[in-house]
Amino acid sequence: MKGNGMKLDKETIKWLRIYGYTLNNGDERFEKIKNKLKEMYPYEYYFYIDLDIKRESEEYALSYQAVYENQKEYWRVVKKRIREYKKKQIKKLYGLKNS
């Protein structure tokens, strides 16, 4: 499964990072957008929209028991673990890499 070889621009990536999961609200128009993104940009779809990978990544990241200096450090590490796990799972499950 491969995308069309084109890359999304920075503004679109920023929008997906902020609002991507809201496309899962069940609205028919959003379903069309999701399907088009999945078809044309499968990696970005799984990274920014797919709820199963999101949940699995969050569970993985929050499962670590460690002591941190402060909350800011804790959430920085959690966010990094989520991103890394998502990338690993997308590659493992779908054979996709961020281009």
C-alpha positions as CSV (number, residue, x, y, z in Angstrom):
1,M,0.0,0.0,0.0
2,K,1.7,3.2,-1.1
3,G,0.6,6.8,-1.4
4,N,0.7,8.9,-4.6
5,G,4.3,10.0,-3.9
6,M,3.2,13.6,-3.2
7,K,3.8,15.2,0.2
8,L,1.4,17.2,2.2
9,D,2.3,20.9,2.8
10,K,3.3,22.1,6.2
11,E,0.0,23.9,6.8
12,T,-2.0,20.7,6.1
13,I,0.3,18.6,8.4
14,K,-0.2,21.3,11.1
15,W,-4.0,21.1,10.6
16,L,-3.9,17.3,10.8
17,R,-1.8,17.4,14.0
18,I,-4.3,19.7,15.7
19,Y,-7.7,18.5,14.2
20,G,-7.0,15.1,12.6
21,Y,-8.8,13.0,15.2
22,T,-11.9,15.2,15.0
23,L,-12.5,13.6,11.5
24,N,-13.7,10.5,13.4
25,N,-17.0,12.1,14.5
26,G,-19.1,10.0,12.1
27,D,-20.2,12.9,9.8
28,E,-20.6,11.7,6.2
29,R,-18.5,14.6,4.8
30,F,-15.7,13.8,7.2
31,E,-15.8,10.1,6.1
32,K,-15.2,11.2,2.5
33,I,-12.2,13.3,3.6
34,K,-10.8,10.4,5.7
35,N,-11.2,8.0,2.8
36,K,-9.5,10.3,0.4
37,L,-6.6,10.9,2.9
38,K,-6.3,7.2,3.4
39,E,-6.2,6.6,-0.3
40,M,-3.7,9.4,-1.2
41,Y,-1.7,9.7,2.0
42,P,-1.9,6.5,4.0
43,Y,1.0,7.2,6.3
44,E,-0.5,10.5,7.4
45,Y,-3.9,8.9,7.8
46,Y,-2.7,6.3,10.2
47,F,-0.4,8.8,12.0
48,Y,-2.9,11.6,12.5
49,I,-6.4,10.1,12.1
50,D,-6.6,6.4,13.0
51,L,-7.9,6.0,16.5
52,D,-6.8,2.4,17.0
53,I,-3.1,3.3,16.5
54,K,-3.6,6.4,18.7
55,R,-5.1,4.4,21.6
56,E,-2.5,1.6,21.3
57,S,0.3,4.2,21.3
58,E,-1.0,6.0,24.3
59,E,-1.4,2.8,26.3
60,Y,2.1,1.8,25.4
61,A,3.6,5.2,26.4
62,L,1.7,5.5,29.6
63,S,2.6,2.0,30.7
64,Y,6.1,3.1,31.6
65,Q,6.8,3.6,35.3
66,A,9.6,6.1,35.8
67,V,10.4,9.1,37.9
68,Y,10.7,12.4,36.2
69,E,11.9,15.8,37.5
70,N,8.6,17.5,36.7
71,Q,5.3,17.1,34.8
72,K,6.7,18.9,31.8
73,E,9.5,16.4,31.5
74,Y,7.0,13.5,31.9
75,W,4.7,14.7,29.2
76,R,7.6,15.4,26.8
77,V,8.8,11.8,27.2
78,V,5.3,10.4,26.8
79,K,4.7,12.5,23.6
80,K,8.0,11.2,22.2
81,R,7.1,7.6,23.0
82,I,3.7,7.9,21.4
83,R,5.3,9.3,18.2
84,E,7.9,6.6,18.1
85,Y,5.4,3.8,18.7
86,K,3.1,5.1,16.1
87,K,5.9,5.1,13.5
88,K,6.9,1.6,14.5
89,Q,3.4,0.2,14.3
90,I,2.6,1.9,11.0
91,K,5.7,0.4,9.5
92,K,5.0,-3.1,11.0
93,L,1.3,-3.2,10.2
94,Y,1.2,-1.4,6.8
95,G,4.7,-1.3,5.6
96,L,4.6,2.5,5.4
97,K,7.3,5.0,6.3
98,N,7.2,8.7,6.5
99,S,8.7,10.1,3.3
